[in-house]
Amino acid sequence: MVRATRVFADRVVGYNHQHAFTVADEVQALADLKNSEGETGDHNMLTGSMSVYRIINRGSPLDSMSF
Protein backbone atom coordinates (compact mmCIF):
# COMPACT_ATOMS: atom_id res chain seq x y z
CA MET A 1 0.00 0.00 0.00
CA VAL A 2 2.84 2.37 0.84
CA ARG A 3 4.56 1.62 -2.47
CA ALA A 4 1.36 2.21 -4.42
CA THR A 5 0.93 5.56 -2.69
CA ARG A 6 4.51 6.55 -3.55
CA VAL A 7 4.15 5.57 -7.21
CA PHE A 8 0.86 7.47 -7.44
CA ALA A 9 2.37 10.58 -5.84
CA ASP A 10 5.36 10.43 -8.19
CA ARG A 11 3.18 10.17 -11.27
CA VAL A 12 0.43 12.60 -10.35
CA VAL A 13 1.80 15.07 -7.84
CA GLY A 14 5.53 14.95 -8.61
CA TYR A 15 6.56 16.33 -5.23
CA ASN A 16 10.21 15.36 -4.58
CA HIS A 17 10.27 15.93 -0.80
CA GLN A 18 7.31 13.62 -0.35
CA HIS A 19 9.10 11.00 -2.47
CA ALA A 20 12.05 10.80 -0.09
CA PHE A 21 9.72 10.49 2.88
CA THR A 22 7.64 7.71 1.33
CA VAL A 23 10.69 5.72 0.17
CA ALA A 24 11.78 5.49 3.81
CA ASP A 25 8.24 4.45 4.75
CA GLU A 26 8.26 1.81 2.02
CA VAL A 27 11.53 0.30 3.23
CA GLN A 28 10.25 0.24 6.82
CA ALA A 29 6.94 -1.33 5.76
CA LEU A 30 8.77 -4.08 3.86
CA ALA A 31 11.01 -4.78 6.86
CA ASP A 32 7.95 -4.96 9.14
CA LEU A 33 6.22 -7.33 6.72
CA LYS A 34 9.20 -9.68 6.54
CA ASN A 35 9.60 -9.62 10.32
CA SER A 36 5.93 -10.39 10.87
CA GLU A 37 5.97 -13.20 8.30
CA GLY A 38 9.05 -14.70 9.93
CA GLU A 39 7.41 -14.71 13.34
CA THR A 40 3.97 -15.97 12.34
CA GLY A 41 4.74 -18.16 9.33
CA ASP A 42 4.89 -21.91 9.79
CA HIS A 43 8.24 -22.33 8.05
CA ASN A 44 9.99 -25.68 8.21
CA MET A 45 13.12 -26.45 6.21
CA LEU A 46 12.42 -30.18 6.30
CA THR A 47 8.91 -30.09 4.89
CA GLY A 48 8.86 -26.71 3.15
CA SER A 49 10.95 -27.81 0.18
CA MET A 50 9.79 -30.47 -2.25
CA SER A 51 13.39 -31.59 -2.86
CA VAL A 52 14.02 -32.21 0.83
CA TYR A 53 10.59 -33.82 1.22
CA ARG A 54 11.41 -36.36 -1.51
CA ILE A 55 14.71 -37.27 0.18
CA ILE A 56 13.12 -37.69 3.60
CA ASN A 57 10.18 -39.75 2.33
CA ARG A 58 11.96 -41.86 -0.26
CA GLY A 59 11.76 -44.98 1.86
CA SER A 60 14.16 -47.84 2.09
CA PRO A 61 14.99 -50.24 -0.75
CA LEU A 62 14.37 -53.04 1.72
CA ASP A 63 10.69 -52.05 1.99
CA SER A 64 9.93 -53.53 -1.43
CA MET A 65 11.79 -56.81 -0.78
CA SER A 66 10.06 -59.83 0.64
CA PHE A 67 11.94 -62.30 2.81
PDB file of N, H, CA, C and O in Angstrom:
ATOM      1  N   MET A   1       0.829  -1.180   0.000  1.00  0.00           N
ATOM      2  CA  MET A   1       0.000   0.000   0.000  1.00  0.00           C
ATOM      3  C   MET A   1       0.876   1.247   0.000  1.00  0.00           C
ATOM      4  O   MET A   1       0.582   2.221  -0.694  1.00  0.00           O
ATOM      5  N   VAL A   2       1.954   1.212   0.783  1.00  0.00           N
ATOM      6  H   VAL A   2       2.192   0.422   1.346  1.00  0.00           H
ATOM      7  CA  VAL A   2       2.842   2.371   0.839  1.00  0.00           C
ATOM      8  C   VAL A   2       3.516   2.589  -0.506  1.00  0.00           C
ATOM      9  O   VAL A   2       3.679   3.726  -0.948  1.00  0.00           O
ATOM     10  N   ARG A   3       3.909   1.496  -1.156  1.00  0.00           N
ATOM     11  H   ARG A   3       3.776   0.572  -0.796  1.00  0.00           H
ATOM     12  CA  ARG A   3       4.556   1.617  -2.465  1.00  0.00           C
ATOM     13  C   ARG A   3       3.578   2.178  -3.504  1.00  0.00           C
ATOM     14  O   ARG A   3       3.951   3.027  -4.313  1.00  0.00           O
ATOM     15  N   ALA A   4       2.355   1.714  -3.481  1.00  0.00           N
ATOM     16  H   ALA A   4       2.052   1.024  -2.824  1.00  0.00           H
ATOM     17  CA  ALA A   4       1.361   2.214  -4.425  1.00  0.00           C
ATOM     18  C   ALA A   4       1.119   3.708  -4.225  1.00  0.00           C
ATOM     19  O   ALA A   4       0.947   4.447  -5.194  1.00  0.00           O
ATOM     20  N   THR A   5       1.106   4.147  -2.984  1.00  0.00           N
ATOM     21  H   THR A   5       1.246   3.547  -2.196  1.00  0.00           H
ATOM     22  CA  THR A   5       0.933   5.563  -2.689  1.00  0.00           C
ATOM     23  C   THR A   5       2.106   6.364  -3.231  1.00  0.00           C
ATOM     24  O   THR A   5       1.915   7.440  -3.799  1.00  0.00           O
ATOM     25  N   ARG A   6       3.330   5.843  -3.057  1.00  0.00           N
ATOM     26  H   ARG A   6       3.485   4.969  -2.595  1.00  0.00           H
ATOM     27  CA  ARG A   6       4.514   6.553  -3.551  1.00  0.00           C
ATOM     28  C   ARG A   6       4.502   6.650  -5.065  1.00  0.00           C
ATOM     29  O   ARG A   6       4.784   7.713  -5.618  1.00  0.00           O
ATOM     30  N   VAL A   7       4.181   5.564  -5.740  1.00  0.00           N
ATOM     31  H   VAL A   7       3.952   4.700  -5.291  1.00  0.00           H
ATOM     32  CA  VAL A   7       4.148   5.574  -7.208  1.00  0.00           C
ATOM     33  C   VAL A   7       3.086   6.547  -7.703  1.00  0.00           C
ATOM     34  O   VAL A   7       3.321   7.289  -8.657  1.00  0.00           O
ATOM     35  N   PHE A   8       1.928   6.549  -7.067  1.00  0.00           N
ATOM     36  H   PHE A   8       1.737   5.946  -6.292  1.00  0.00           H
ATOM     37  CA  PHE A   8       0.860   7.469  -7.443  1.00  0.00           C
ATOM     38  C   PHE A   8       1.303   8.917  -7.252  1.00  0.00           C
ATOM     39  O   PHE A   8       1.086   9.756  -8.127  1.00  0.00           O
ATOM     40  N   ALA A   9       1.922   9.209  -6.112  1.00  0.00           N
ATOM     41  H   ALA A   9       2.098   8.528  -5.402  1.00  0.00           H
ATOM     42  CA  ALA A   9       2.371  10.578  -5.841  1.00  0.00           C
ATOM     43  C   ALA A   9       3.442  11.009  -6.834  1.00  0.00           C
ATOM     44  O   ALA A   9       3.466  12.166  -7.255  1.00  0.00           O
ATOM     45  N   ASP A  10       4.324  10.095  -7.211  1.00  0.00           N
ATOM     46  H   ASP A  10       4.305   9.155  -6.869  1.00  0.00           H
ATOM     47  CA  ASP A  10       5.360  10.428  -8.194  1.00  0.00           C
ATOM     48  C   ASP A  10       4.754  10.745  -9.557  1.00  0.00           C
ATOM     49  O   ASP A  10       5.197  11.670 -10.238  1.00  0.00           O
ATOM     50  N   ARG A  11       3.762   9.993  -9.944  1.00  0.00           N
ATOM     51  H   ARG A  11       3.402   9.242  -9.390  1.00  0.00           H
ATOM     52  CA  ARG A  11       3.180  10.168 -11.274  1.00  0.00           C
ATOM     53  C   ARG A  11       2.235  11.357 -11.346  1.00  0.00           C
ATOM     54  O   ARG A  11       2.218  12.076 -12.345  1.00  0.00           O
ATOM     55  N   VAL A  12       1.451  11.569 -10.301  1.00  0.00           N
ATOM     56  H   VAL A  12       1.465  10.984  -9.490  1.00  0.00           H
ATOM     57  CA  VAL A  12       0.431  12.603 -10.352  1.00  0.00           C
ATOM     58  C   VAL A  12       0.919  13.915  -9.753  1.00  0.00           C
ATOM     59  O   VAL A  12       0.821  14.964 -10.389  1.00  0.00           O
ATOM     60  N   VAL A  13       1.438  13.861  -8.547  1.00  0.00           N
ATOM     61  H   VAL A  13       1.518  13.009  -8.030  1.00  0.00           H
ATOM     62  CA  VAL A  13       1.803  15.073  -7.839  1.00  0.00           C
ATOM     63  C   VAL A  13       3.195  15.533  -8.237  1.00  0.00           C
ATOM     64  O   VAL A  13       3.393  16.709  -8.546  1.00  0.00           O
ATOM     65  N   GLY A  14       4.172  14.614  -8.235  1.00  0.00           N
ATOM     66  H   GLY A  14       4.012  13.660  -7.984  1.00  0.00           H
ATOM     67  CA  GLY A  14       5.531  14.949  -8.611  1.00  0.00           C
ATOM     68  C   GLY A  14       6.263  15.772  -7.568  1.00  0.00           C
ATOM     69  O   GLY A  14       7.109  16.594  -7.920  1.00  0.00           O
ATOM     70  N   TYR A  15       5.965  15.575  -6.318  1.00  0.00           N
ATOM     71  H   TYR A  15       5.278  14.907  -6.033  1.00  0.00           H
ATOM     72  CA  TYR A  15       6.562  16.331  -5.230  1.00  0.00           C
ATOM     73  C   TYR A  15       7.766  15.565  -4.702  1.00  0.00           C
ATOM     74  O   TYR A  15       7.600  14.494  -4.119  1.00  0.00           O
ATOM     75  N   ASN A  16       8.987  16.092  -4.895  1.00  0.00           N
ATOM     76  H   ASN A  16       9.122  16.963  -5.369  1.00  0.00           H
ATOM     77  CA  ASN A  16      10.215  15.361  -4.577  1.00  0.00           C
ATOM     78  C   ASN A  16      10.433  15.150  -3.091  1.00  0.00           C
ATOM     79  O   ASN A  16      10.942  14.099  -2.702  1.00  0.00           O
ATOM     80  N   HIS A  17      10.073  16.098  -2.248  1.00  0.00           N
ATOM     81  H   HIS A  17       9.659  16.951  -2.564  1.00  0.00           H
ATOM     82  CA  HIS A  17      10.274  15.929  -0.804  1.00  0.00           C
ATOM     83  C   HIS A  17       9.390  14.807  -0.268  1.00  0.00           C
ATOM     84  O   HIS A  17       9.809  14.056   0.613  1.00  0.00           O
ATOM     85  N   GLN A  18       8.212  14.692  -0.774  1.00  0.00           N
ATOM     86  H   GLN A  18       7.871  15.302  -1.490  1.00  0.00           H
ATOM     87  CA  GLN A  18       7.310  13.620  -0.354  1.00  0.00           C
ATOM     88  C   GLN A  18       7.862  12.271  -0.811  1.00  0.00           C
ATOM     89  O   GLN A  18       7.681  11.264  -0.127  1.00  0.00           O
ATOM     90  N   HIS A  19       8.523  12.246  -1.946  1.00  0.00           N
ATOM     91  H   HIS A  19       8.670  13.064  -2.501  1.00  0.00           H
ATOM     92  CA  HIS A  19       9.100  10.999  -2.471  1.00  0.00           C
ATOM     93  C   HIS A  19      10.142  10.435  -1.509  1.00  0.00           C
ATOM     94  O   HIS A  19      10.136   9.238  -1.224  1.00  0.00           O
ATOM     95  N   ALA A  20      11.018  11.272  -1.017  1.00  0.00           N
ATOM     96  H   ALA A  20      11.022  12.244  -1.249  1.00  0.00           H
ATOM     97  CA  ALA A  20      12.053  10.804  -0.087  1.00  0.00           C
ATOM     98  C   ALA A  20      11.427  10.285   1.205  1.00  0.00           C
ATOM     99  O   ALA A  20      11.910   9.306   1.774  1.00  0.00           O
ATOM    100  N   PHE A  21      10.400  10.904   1.657  1.00  0.00           N
ATOM    101  H   PHE A  21      10.008  11.700   1.196  1.00  0.00           H
ATOM    102  CA  PHE A  21       9.718  10.489   2.876  1.00  0.00           C
ATOM    103  C   PHE A  21       9.030   9.141   2.673  1.00  0.00           C
ATOM    104  O   PHE A  21       9.104   8.275   3.545  1.00  0.00           O
ATOM    105  N   THR A  22       8.376   8.957   1.557  1.00  0.00           N
ATOM    106  H   THR A  22       8.315   9.660   0.849  1.00  0.00           H
ATOM    107  CA  THR A  22       7.645   7.711   1.330  1.00  0.00           C
ATOM    108  C   THR A  22       8.566   6.549   0.984  1.00  0.00           C
ATOM    109  O   THR A  22       8.201   5.399   1.228  1.00  0.00           O
ATOM    110  N   VAL A  23       9.743   6.804   0.428  1.00  0.00           N
ATOM    111  H   VAL A  23      10.039   7.738   0.230  1.00  0.00           H
ATOM    112  CA  VAL A  23      10.692   5.717   0.168  1.00  0.00           C
ATOM    113  C   VAL A  23      11.143   5.119   1.498  1.00  0.00           C
ATOM    114  O   VAL A  23      11.249   3.900   1.631  1.00  0.00           O
ATOM    115  N   ALA A  24      11.409   5.981   2.484  1.00  0.00           N
ATOM    116  H   ALA A  24      11.324   6.972   2.376  1.00  0.00           H
ATOM    117  CA  ALA A  24      11.781   5.490   3.814  1.00  0.00           C
ATOM    118  C   ALA A  24      10.631   4.702   4.430  1.00  0.00           C
ATOM    119  O   ALA A  24      10.857   3.674   5.068  1.00  0.00           O
ATOM    120  N   ASP A  25       9.410   5.172   4.248  1.00  0.00           N
ATOM    121  H   ASP A  25       9.227   6.008   3.730  1.00  0.00           H
ATOM    122  CA  ASP A  25       8.237   4.449   4.750  1.00  0.00           C
ATOM    123  C   ASP A  25       8.090   3.099   4.064  1.00  0.00           C
ATOM    124  O   ASP A  25       7.725   2.112   4.702  1.00  0.00           O
ATOM    125  N   GLU A  26       8.371   3.054   2.774  1.00  0.00           N
ATOM    126  H   GLU A  26       8.667   3.856   2.255  1.00  0.00           H
ATOM    127  CA  GLU A  26       8.255   1.808   2.017  1.00  0.00           C
ATOM    128  C   GLU A  26       9.272   0.777   2.500  1.00  0.00           C
ATOM    129  O   GLU A  26       8.942  -0.400   2.644  1.00  0.00           O
ATOM    130  N   VAL A  27      10.491   1.208   2.746  1.00  0.00           N
ATOM    131  H   VAL A  27      10.760   2.165   2.628  1.00  0.00           H
ATOM    132  CA  VAL A  27      11.528   0.298   3.232  1.00  0.00           C
ATOM    133  C   VAL A  27      11.152  -0.222   4.617  1.00  0.00           C
ATOM    134  O   VAL A  27      11.315  -1.408   4.902  1.00  0.00           O
ATOM    135  N   GLN A  28      10.648   0.666   5.478  1.00  0.00           N
ATOM    136  H   GLN A  28      10.515   1.630   5.246  1.00  0.00           H
ATOM    137  CA  GLN A  28      10.246   0.245   6.819  1.00  0.00           C
ATOM    138  C   GLN A  28       9.053  -0.713   6.768  1.00  0.00           C
ATOM    139  O   GLN A  28       9.005  -1.680   7.529  1.00  0.00           O
ATOM    140  N   ALA A  29       8.102  -0.457   5.888  1.00  0.00           N
ATOM    141  H   ALA A  29       8.140   0.329   5.270  1.00  0.00           H
ATOM    142  CA  ALA A  29       6.937  -1.333   5.764  1.00  0.00           C
ATOM    143  C   ALA A  29       7.351  -2.718   5.283  1.00  0.00           C
ATOM    144  O   ALA A  29       6.816  -3.720   5.759  1.00  0.00           O
ATOM    145  N   LEU A  30       8.296  -2.792   4.348  1.00  0.00           N
ATOM    146  H   LEU A  30       8.731  -1.978   3.961  1.00  0.00           H
ATOM    147  CA  LEU A  30       8.770  -4.084   3.858  1.00  0.00           C
ATOM    148  C   LEU A  30       9.505  -4.843   4.965  1.00  0.00           C
ATOM    149  O   LEU A  30       9.340  -6.055   5.102  1.00  0.00           O
ATOM    150  N   ALA A  31      10.307  -4.140   5.745  1.00  0.00           N
ATOM    151  H   ALA A  31      10.441  -3.155   5.634  1.00  0.00           H
ATOM    152  CA  ALA A  31      11.010  -4.780   6.863  1.00  0.00           C
ATOM    153  C   ALA A  31      10.016  -5.301   7.899  1.00  0.00           C
ATOM    154  O   ALA A  31      10.188  -6.401   8.424  1.00  0.00           O
ATOM    155  N   ASP A  32       8.986  -4.523   8.194  1.00  0.00           N
ATOM    156  H   ASP A  32       8.846  -3.629   7.768  1.00  0.00           H
ATOM    157  CA  ASP A  32       7.953  -4.957   9.141  1.00  0.00           C
ATOM    158  C   ASP A  32       7.211  -6.181   8.616  1.00  0.00           C
ATOM    159  O   ASP A  32       6.913  -7.099   9.380  1.00  0.00           O
ATOM    160  N   LEU A  33       6.912  -6.201   7.325  1.00  0.00           N
ATOM    161  H   LEU A  33       7.154  -5.455   6.704  1.00  0.00           H
ATOM    162  CA  LEU A  33       6.216  -7.332   6.720  1.00  0.00           C
ATOM    163  C   LEU A  33       7.049  -8.604   6.818  1.00  0.00           C
ATOM    164  O   LEU A  33       6.540  -9.657   7.202  1.00  0.00           O
ATOM    165  N   LYS A  34       8.332  -8.505   6.471  1.00  0.00           N
ATOM    166  H   LYS A  34       8.745  -7.649   6.159  1.00  0.00           H
ATOM    167  CA  LYS A  34       9.195  -9.684   6.540  1.00  0.00           C
ATOM    168  C   LYS A  34       9.373 -10.166   7.968  1.00  0.00           C
ATOM    169  O   LYS A  34       9.420 -11.372   8.211  1.00  0.00           O
ATOM    170  N   ASN A  35       9.474  -9.245   8.915  1.00  0.00           N
ATOM    171  H   ASN A  35       9.436  -8.266   8.717  1.00  0.00           H
ATOM    172  CA  ASN A  35       9.605  -9.619  10.321  1.00  0.00           C
ATOM    173  C   ASN A  35       8.341 -10.328  10.809  1.00  0.00           C
ATOM    174  O   ASN A  35       8.418 -11.352  11.488  1.00  0.00           O
ATOM    175  N   SER A  36       7.198  -9.782  10.464  1.00  0.00           N
ATOM    176  H   SER A  36       7.136  -8.950   9.913  1.00  0.00           H
ATOM    177  CA  SER A  36       5.931 -10.391  10.872  1.00  0.00           C
ATOM    178  C   SER A  36       5.750 -11.774  10.253  1.00  0.00           C
ATOM    179  O   SER A  36       5.302 -12.705  10.922  1.00  0.00           O
ATOM    180  N   GLU A  37       6.098 -11.905   8.979  1.00  0.00           N
ATOM    181  H   GLU A  37       6.461 -11.149   8.435  1.00  0.00           H
ATOM    182  CA  GLU A  37       5.971 -13.200   8.299  1.00  0.00           C
ATOM    183  C   GLU A  37       6.914 -14.223   8.919  1.00  0.00           C
ATOM    184  O   GLU A  37       6.562 -15.396   9.046  1.00  0.00           O
ATOM    185  N   GLY A  38       8.097 -13.790   9.301  1.00  0.00           N
ATOM    186  H   GLY A  38       8.382 -12.837   9.198  1.00  0.00           H
ATOM    187  CA  GLY A  38       9.045 -14.702   9.928  1.00  0.00           C
ATOM    188  C   GLY A  38       8.587 -15.186  11.285  1.00  0.00           C
ATOM    189  O   GLY A  38       8.860 -16.323  11.670  1.00  0.00           O
ATOM    190  N   GLU A  39       7.891 -14.328  12.012  1.00  0.00           N
ATOM    191  H   GLU A  39       7.669 -13.405  11.700  1.00  0.00           H
ATOM    192  CA  GLU A  39       7.410 -14.711  13.339  1.00  0.00           C
ATOM    193  C   GLU A  39       6.151 -15.563  13.293  1.00  0.00           C
ATOM    194  O   GLU A  39       5.990 -16.472  14.108  1.00  0.00           O
ATOM    195  N   THR A  40       5.261 -15.285  12.356  1.00  0.00           N
ATOM    196  H   THR A  40       5.392 -14.547  11.694  1.00  0.00           H
ATOM    197  CA  THR A  40       3.967 -15.969  12.345  1.00  0.00           C
ATOM    198  C   THR A  40       3.878 -17.095  11.325  1.00  0.00           C
ATOM    199  O   THR A  40       2.982 -17.935  11.415  1.00  0.00           O
ATOM    200  N   GLY A  41       4.787 -17.128  10.358  1.00  0.00           N
ATOM    201  H   GLY A  41       5.514 -16.446  10.285  1.00  0.00           H
ATOM    202  CA  GLY A  41       4.741 -18.162   9.330  1.00  0.00           C
ATOM    203  C   GLY A  41       5.137 -19.516   9.897  1.00  0.00           C
ATOM    204  O   GLY A  41       5.945 -19.601  10.822  1.00  0.00           O
ATOM    205  N   ASP A  42       4.577 -20.546   9.349  1.00  0.00           N
ATOM    206  H   ASP A  42       3.921 -20.477   8.598  1.00  0.00           H
ATOM    207  CA  ASP A  42       4.887 -21.910   9.788  1.00  0.00           C
ATOM    208  C   ASP A  42       5.947 -22.479   8.844  1.00  0.00           C
ATOM    209  O   ASP A  42       5.673 -23.381   8.053  1.00  0.00           O
ATOM    210  N   HIS A  43       7.160 -21.935   8.941  1.00  0.00           N
ATOM    211  H   HIS A  43       7.383 -21.202   9.584  1.00  0.00           H
ATOM    212  CA  HIS A  43       8.239 -22.327   8.045  1.00  0.00           C
ATOM    213  C   HIS A  43       9.002 -23.516   8.629  1.00  0.00           C
ATOM    214  O   HIS A  43       9.337 -23.533   9.814  1.00  0.00           O
ATOM    215  N   ASN A  44       9.269 -24.499   7.786  1.00  0.00           N
ATOM    216  H   ASN A  44       8.997 -24.485   6.824  1.00  0.00           H
ATOM    217  CA  ASN A  44       9.992 -25.680   8.213  1.00  0.00           C
ATOM    218  C   ASN A  44      10.888 -26.105   7.066  1.00  0.00           C
ATOM    219  O   ASN A  44      10.402 -26.420   5.980  1.00  0.00           O
ATOM    220  N   MET A  45      12.202 -26.116   7.299  1.00  0.00           N
ATOM    221  H   MET A  45      12.597 -25.860   8.181  1.00  0.00           H
ATOM    222  CA  MET A  45      13.120 -26.448   6.212  1.00  0.00           C
ATOM    223  C   MET A  45      13.057 -27.913   5.813  1.00  0.00           C
ATOM    224  O   MET A  45      13.522 -28.269   4.730  1.00  0.00           O
ATOM    225  N   LEU A  46      12.501 -28.763   6.648  1.00  0.00           N
ATOM    226  H   LEU A  46      12.123 -28.473   7.528  1.00  0.00           H
ATOM    227  CA  LEU A  46      12.419 -30.181   6.299  1.00  0.00           C
ATOM    228  C   LEU A  46      11.201 -30.511   5.461  1.00  0.00           C
ATOM    229  O   LEU A  46      11.251 -31.422   4.634  1.00  0.00           O
ATOM    230  N   THR A  47      10.120 -29.799   5.654  1.00  0.00           N
ATOM    231  H   THR A  47      10.079 -29.059   6.326  1.00  0.00           H
ATOM    232  CA  THR A  47       8.909 -30.095   4.890  1.00  0.00           C
ATOM    233  C   THR A  47       8.520 -28.964   3.947  1.00  0.00           C
ATOM    234  O   THR A  47       7.578 -29.117   3.169  1.00  0.00           O
ATOM    235  N   GLY A  48       9.216 -27.842   3.993  1.00  0.00           N
ATOM    236  H   GLY A  48       9.982 -27.717   4.624  1.00  0.00           H
ATOM    237  CA  GLY A  48       8.864 -26.707   3.150  1.00  0.00           C
ATOM    238  C   GLY A  48       9.408 -26.789   1.739  1.00  0.00           C
ATOM    239  O   GLY A  48       8.969 -26.042   0.864  1.00  0.00           O
ATOM    240  N   SER A  49      10.352 -27.679   1.500  1.00  0.00           N
ATOM    241  H   SER A  49      10.708 -28.286   2.211  1.00  0.00           H
ATOM    242  CA  SER A  49      10.954 -27.807   0.183  1.00  0.00           C
ATOM    243  C   SER A  49      10.608 -29.183  -0.388  1.00  0.00           C
ATOM    244  O   SER A  49      10.754 -30.199   0.292  1.00  0.00           O
ATOM    245  N   MET A  50      10.156 -29.209  -1.622  1.00  0.00           N
ATOM    246  H   MET A  50      10.038 -28.384  -2.175  1.00  0.00           H
ATOM    247  CA  MET A  50       9.786 -30.473  -2.249  1.00  0.00           C
ATOM    248  C   MET A  50      11.008 -31.369  -2.439  1.00  0.00           C
ATOM    249  O   MET A  50      10.892 -32.591  -2.348  1.00  0.00           O
ATOM    250  N   SER A  51      12.168 -30.787  -2.698  1.00  0.00           N
ATOM    251  H   SER A  51      12.262 -29.794  -2.771  1.00  0.00           H
ATOM    252  CA  SER A  51      13.391 -31.591  -2.859  1.00  0.00           C
ATOM    253  C   SER A  51      13.745 -32.319  -1.580  1.00  0.00           C
ATOM    254  O   SER A  51      14.053 -33.511  -1.599  1.00  0.00           O
ATOM    255  N   VAL A  52      13.700 -31.597  -0.457  1.00  0.00           N
ATOM    256  H   VAL A  52      13.450 -30.629  -0.441  1.00  0.00           H
ATOM    257  CA  VAL A  52      14.020 -32.211   0.831  1.00  0.00           C
ATOM    258  C   VAL A  52      12.945 -33.217   1.203  1.00  0.00           C
ATOM    259  O   VAL A  52      13.257 -34.270   1.760  1.00  0.00           O
ATOM    260  N   TYR A  53      11.699 -32.919   0.911  1.00  0.00           N
ATOM    261  H   TYR A  53      11.446 -32.064   0.459  1.00  0.00           H
ATOM    262  CA  TYR A  53      10.593 -33.824   1.221  1.00  0.00           C
ATOM    263  C   TYR A  53      10.775 -35.163   0.512  1.00  0.00           C
ATOM    264  O   TYR A  53      10.539 -36.218   1.100  1.00  0.00           O
ATOM    265  N   ARG A  54      11.199 -35.118  -0.764  1.00  0.00           N
ATOM    266  H   ARG A  54      11.391 -34.261  -1.242  1.00  0.00           H
ATOM    267  CA  ARG A  54      11.414 -36.357  -1.513  1.00  0.00           C
ATOM    268  C   ARG A  54      12.535 -37.192  -0.905  1.00  0.00           C
ATOM    269  O   ARG A  54      12.442 -38.419  -0.867  1.00  0.00           O
ATOM    270  N   ILE A  55      13.587 -36.542  -0.430  1.00  0.00           N
ATOM    271  H   ILE A  55      13.663 -35.546  -0.461  1.00  0.00           H
ATOM    272  CA  ILE A  55      14.707 -37.273   0.176  1.00  0.00           C
ATOM    273  C   ILE A  55      14.280 -37.914   1.485  1.00  0.00           C
ATOM    274  O   ILE A  55      14.618 -39.067   1.753  1.00  0.00           O
ATOM    275  N   ILE A  56      13.546 -37.182   2.295  1.00  0.00           N
ATOM    276  H   ILE A  56      13.271 -36.245   2.077  1.00  0.00           H
ATOM    277  CA  ILE A  56      13.121 -37.695   3.604  1.00  0.00           C
ATOM    278  C   ILE A  56      12.135 -38.846   3.442  1.00  0.00           C
ATOM    279  O   ILE A  56      12.208 -39.823   4.188  1.00  0.00           O
ATOM    280  N   ASN A  57      11.228 -38.756   2.496  1.00  0.00           N
ATOM    281  H   ASN A  57      11.169 -37.963   1.889  1.00  0.00           H
ATOM    282  CA  ASN A  57      10.176 -39.753   2.329  1.00  0.00           C
ATOM    283  C   ASN A  57      10.443 -40.741   1.203  1.00  0.00           C
ATOM    284  O   ASN A  57       9.502 -41.316   0.656  1.00  0.00           O
ATOM    285  N   ARG A  58      11.686 -40.948   0.851  1.00  0.00           N
ATOM    286  H   ARG A  58      12.451 -40.481   1.295  1.00  0.00           H
ATOM    287  CA  ARG A  58      11.961 -41.856  -0.259  1.00  0.00           C
ATOM    288  C   ARG A  58      11.849 -43.316   0.136  1.00  0.00           C
ATOM    289  O   ARG A  58      11.720 -44.181  -0.731  1.00  0.00           O
ATOM    290  N   GLY A  59      11.896 -43.604   1.413  1.00  0.00           N
ATOM    291  H   GLY A  59      12.000 -42.902   2.117  1.00  0.00           H
ATOM    292  CA  GLY A  59      11.760 -44.985   1.861  1.00  0.00           C
ATOM    293  C   GLY A  59      13.045 -45.766   1.719  1.00  0.00           C
ATOM    294  O   GLY A  59      14.053 -45.254   1.232  1.00  0.00           O
ATOM    295  N   SER A  60      12.997 -46.965   2.135  1.00  0.00           N
ATOM    296  H   SER A  60      12.178 -47.380   2.531  1.00  0.00           H
ATOM    297  CA  SER A  60      14.156 -47.837   2.085  1.00  0.00           C
ATOM    298  C   SER A  60      13.992 -48.831   0.946  1.00  0.00           C
ATOM    299  O   SER A  60      12.874 -49.263   0.664  1.00  0.00           O
ATOM    300  N   PRO A  61      15.085 -49.204   0.284  1.00  0.00           N
ATOM    301  CA  PRO A  61      14.987 -50.238  -0.752  1.00  0.00           C
ATOM    302  C   PRO A  61      14.552 -51.581  -0.183  1.00  0.00           C
ATOM    303  O   PRO A  61      14.027 -52.425  -0.909  1.00  0.00           O
ATOM    304  N   LEU A  62      14.769 -51.781   1.105  1.00  0.00           N
ATOM    305  H   LEU A  62      15.196 -51.096   1.695  1.00  0.00           H
ATOM    306  CA  LEU A  62      14.370 -53.037   1.721  1.00  0.00           C
ATOM    307  C   LEU A  62      12.869 -53.156   1.920  1.00  0.00           C
ATOM    308  O   LEU A  62      12.356 -54.250   2.157  1.00  0.00           O
ATOM    309  N   ASP A  63      12.152 -52.020   1.825  1.00  0.00           N
ATOM    310  H   ASP A  63      12.568 -51.132   1.633  1.00  0.00           H
ATOM    311  CA  ASP A  63      10.692 -52.052   1.994  1.00  0.00           C
ATOM    312  C   ASP A  63      10.015 -52.850   0.880  1.00  0.00           C
ATOM    313  O   ASP A  63       8.985 -53.481   1.118  1.00  0.00           O
ATOM    314  N   SER A  64      10.566 -52.834  -0.311  1.00  0.00           N
ATOM    315  H   SER A  64      11.403 -52.322  -0.505  1.00  0.00           H
ATOM    316  CA  SER A  64       9.933 -53.533  -1.429  1.00  0.00           C
ATOM    317  C   SER A  64      10.369 -55.004  -1.542  1.00  0.00           C
ATOM    318  O   SER A  64       9.840 -55.738  -2.377  1.00  0.00           O
ATOM    319  N   MET A  65      11.305 -55.430  -0.729  1.00  0.00           N
ATOM    320  H   MET A  65      11.735 -54.834  -0.051  1.00  0.00           H
ATOM    321  CA  MET A  65      11.791 -56.814  -0.778  1.00  0.00           C
ATOM    322  C   MET A  65      10.974 -57.691   0.168  1.00  0.00           C
ATOM    323  O   MET A  65      10.581 -57.266   1.255  1.00  0.00           O
ATOM    324  N   SER A  66      10.738 -58.880  -0.259  1.00  0.00           N
ATOM    325  H   SER A  66      11.057 -59.224  -1.142  1.00  0.00           H
ATOM    326  CA  SER A  66      10.063 -59.826   0.637  1.00  0.00           C
ATOM    327  C   SER A  66      11.054 -60.900   1.043  1.00  0.00           C
ATOM    328  O   SER A  66      11.848 -61.363   0.225  1.00  0.00           O
ATOM    329  N   PHE A  67      11.009 -61.289   2.283  1.00  0.00           N
ATOM    330  H   PHE A  67      10.363 -60.913   2.948  1.00  0.00           H
ATOM    331  CA  PHE A  67      11.935 -62.302   2.812  1.00  0.00           C
ATOM    332  C   PHE A  67      11.230 -63.589   3.059  1.00  0.00           C
ATOM    333  O   PHE A  67      11.847 -64.556   3.504  1.00  0.00           O
TER     334      PHE A  67
END
